[in-house]
Amino acid sequence: MEDRKEVIEMELTIEQKQKRNNYSREYYKEHKEEMNAYSKEYYKNNREYYRNYYKNYRVLHKEHMAETQKKWREFNDKRDTVYMFINDLGENIYVGSTTYKGTRLVNHLTGNSNLKLTAEELVSDYNLVGILYKEFTEYNLSREDLYLIENFYLEKQGSILNKKPIVIHEENLTRSKEELIDIAEKVEYKEFDKLERYLD
């Protein structure tokens, strides 16, 4: 049965999966009370099964959990980054820097950052069309170096949402300002390709 399910999953296109997920979501909304009542009754009648299932979950799913943890570690791997949220006119909505790119961008797009705006709100209120970033991990920069590069782009390109000035403690820089700006200009922009995940 599990093998058959896997084959079906593999055969489904992205559009078909989205259609199926949308159908399930709408069906649940329309039959919420009925489905909740059924779930409670089912749980009551199968309590022993659930107890054993959760008790043995770690043993039964050891490999899957290890794989998930590995992906999580890769996703949260250290990435020294300066990033820009861009609107439809090519202007910066926001410029920021981080030592953990994946986590920071996800926090922004889910409303769990200083911006207090979700991806959808950034699109509807500020016409967000994309996120560009420059990655500096290979240069082994300090946090202060990243602040300087962030500030360089703020002064050069401007930003709609950045309000507070960045205070640079020059004694903590690992290189001269000129060297850091040279590195910043040399590194190419990349595009964050997971924005669609955070838009309904």
N, C-alpha and C positions, 0 to 999 in steps of 0.2 A: 504493500500500500504506500509506504514511504517513498519507494523507488518511483512508483507511478506519479506521485505528487511532484517529485523532483523533476521528472521529465516534462510534466505539464508546465511547471514554473519556468523551465528553460525555454519552452516553446513560445511562451507569452512574450509579446513585444512590450516595450515601455508604454505605448499608448493603450494596449489592452490591460496592462496592470493598473494604469491610472484610471481607466474606465471602470474596472472591477472595484478598485478602492473607493472611487466616488459613489458607485452603486451601493456598496456596503455601508458607507457613511450615511447616505441619504436614507437607506432602509432602516438603519439604527435610529435615526432622528424620528422617523415616522412611527416606529414600533417600540420606542424606548421603554415604556412602562411594561408592555407585554414581555419584552426580552429580559428586562431586569427581574421580573417575577419568575420567569422560566429559569434564569440563572440561579436565583436563590433556592428554588425548589430542587434543581439538579444538584447543587452543592450539598444540600441537606441530605439527599438520597445517596450521595457518593462521597460522604465525608472521609471515610477510611482511605479511599483511593487518593484523595488530595493530600491527606496527611502523609502517606507513604511517598507520594510524588515529590513533595517539597523536601521531605526528609532526605530522600536519595538523589535530589536534583544534582548536587555537586558531583556525585559519583557517576551518574548517568550521562552527564554533559561535560565531563572533564576536558575532553579535547576541544569541544566548541568554545568553552569558556577560556581556555588557554589561547585559542586563536583570536577571540574577541579582545582579550587583554593585550595581545601582541599588536593588533590593529590600533588599539587605544594609545599604546605607547608610541607607535609610529606617528599617529596623528598629533600627539602632544609633544613630539620631539622638539628640542630647542631650535627656534628659527628667528634670528635677529632680522627684523623687518621694519621698514617704513612703508605705510600704506595710504592710499587716497581713495575716498568714496567720490565718484565722478557723476555729475548730472548730464542731462541731454545736451547741454551747451559746452561740455568739456571743462566745466569749472569744478573746483574742489568743493565738495559739500563738507568734508571733514578730512583732516590729515592726522595721522597718529603713528606711534612707533611701539614696538613690543618685542619681547624676547621669545614669546610663544605665539606664533602667528595663528595657528589653527584655533586655539582656545579663544584668543582675543577677538578674532573676526566673528566667530560663532556667538560670543557674548554680545557683540554689537548688534548682530542681525536678529537676535532673539530678545532684544530690549533689556539685556542684563549688563549694561555698561553705563558710563557717565552720560551718554546721549539720551538714554531712556526712550529709544525709538526702535521699533521692530523694522525688519526689512520692508514689510508692506508700507509702513508709515514713511520710511525714507523714500520709497518710490512715489507714493501719493502726495506727500508734502514737499519733497525736494527734487523729484524727478530723477532719483538714482537709476543709473543705467549700468553701472559696473564698478568693480573695485580693482584698482591697479596697485601693485606693490613692488618693492625692490628688496631683495634678500641679501643680507650682508654677513651671514653666518661664517663664511670662509675667511673673513677678515678679522675674526675674533675681537670685535669692537666692545667697548664698555657701554653700559647703559647711558652714560653721559655723551658718548660719541653718537649714539642713536638720537638722543635729544637734539644734538647740534644739527644732524642731518634733517630731522623732522622740521626744526626751526628754519633751516635753509630753504626747504620747499614751501613752508608757510610764507616766508618773506618774498620768495620768488614768484609763487603762483597764487597766493591768497587762499582764503577758505571762508565758507559761509558760517559754519558752526563753531570753529575754534575761537574761543573768547579770551581765555587766560594766556598771558605771555609765558613763554618757556624760559625759565631761569637756567642758564648754563654755568656750571661750576668748572671753569677752565682747567683748574688744577687736577681734575679727574679725567681729562681727555687723554687718550693713549697716543694721539698724533696731533699734529698742528691742524688748525682750522682748514688751511689750504689743502692739506693731504686728505682730510675727511671729505671735503667738497669734491675733490678730484675723484675719490672713490665713488661718491654718490652719483656723479655724472657718468662715470664709466659703467656702472652696473645697469643692465637693461631692465625695463619694466616687464612684469609678468601680470597676467590677468587671473584673478581669483575665479575659478570656473564652477563654483558650487553655489552661486547666488540663487539660482532657480529653486534649489531645495527649500529655501526659506520664504518662498512666495507661494501662496495658495492659488 
